[in-house]
Amino acid sequence: MLTLWLAWAPGEDSSPSDPSSERDDAAPSLADASSEDLEAARAEREAQAAAQAADAAAEGPPYYSTEDMDRLRERYQLEPQPKLDPPRPRWRCLIPDPRCGFGVELLATSAYAYRVRQGNIAVEGAFYEWNSARVSYELWIDFPAHVETIGKYKFTRLTLGPKVAVVGSDNQDLWGNVGIAGRYWFGRGPWAPALEFSSALSFKLTGEEDRSPGFVQQQRSPVGITADFGISVGGWGAIILGGQYDTPLAREDLPEKFRISSAGQVFVGFRGNVLWGAPAVAAFGTHAAVQRAIPQQP
């Protein structure tokens, strides 16, 4: 019996255990844990990307801060970009300003004038000179000829455009002139200095008759020329220096009473925008005073 039991008893498994089976049993739990971690990390990244996109959409382009741009310009040795926040132009650009483009302005000038006139060339020493004054009322139309762009702002550097003027002096003399005028700005602010310049063709309108003092008559004259330049502050006003030359009309076939001698003047004074009042008052006052204080000249 013992022999039969020993023969039929199951033997013990003495083969070494397979480690792969143990790994297979543990693999499902590790795989499950890794997938959960991956899902959590993926969700966190998506949340961060969504937050960054929302911030970028709220701020809008450019997507770099001012500090980033400053560091970039410093890296490439570029000049730092100026911090600009200019206010709106005043008076709807009726007073010139570097922040304006197109503009229209009314100007008044009052100036001291040194006048000269050629007399009868047949008479020796027939040359007249005297101290006088000059006033003018001008209309300038400004077009931007050169514009400086900084960021989203534009600043006018140079303006050019047509001008018309009526000029008065003693002897009831009135001239008209038509030409061009310009202004070059040296800054960007409302009080920026500027160089003003103008040149025009001039012609006589009226004058006092020599033989009848106090009688004003229309006069025909050849075309002369006038020019001036000055330094202004913010478009409010400028100190100017200029001159005018009146060409003669002295053909031999003209009677003596229709002949016009050559003349000219050099002047220095103040020209300003009439909107702030002082230039207009100064021009009207100067014009009235010169008619009363200066006697009739030949």
Secondary structure by P-SEA (a helix, b strand, c coil): caaaaaaaccccccccccaaaaaaaaaaaaaaaaaaaaaaaaaaaaaaaaaaaaaaaaaccccccaaaaaaaaaaaccccccccccccccccccccccccccccbbbbbbbbbbbbbbccccccccbbbbbbbbbbbbbbbbcccbbbbcccbbbbcbbbbbbbbcccccccbbbbbbbccbbbbcccccbbbbbbbbbbbbbbccccccccccbbbbbbbcccccccccccccccccccccbbbbbbccccccccccccccccccbbbbbbbccccaaaaaaaaaaaaaaccccccc
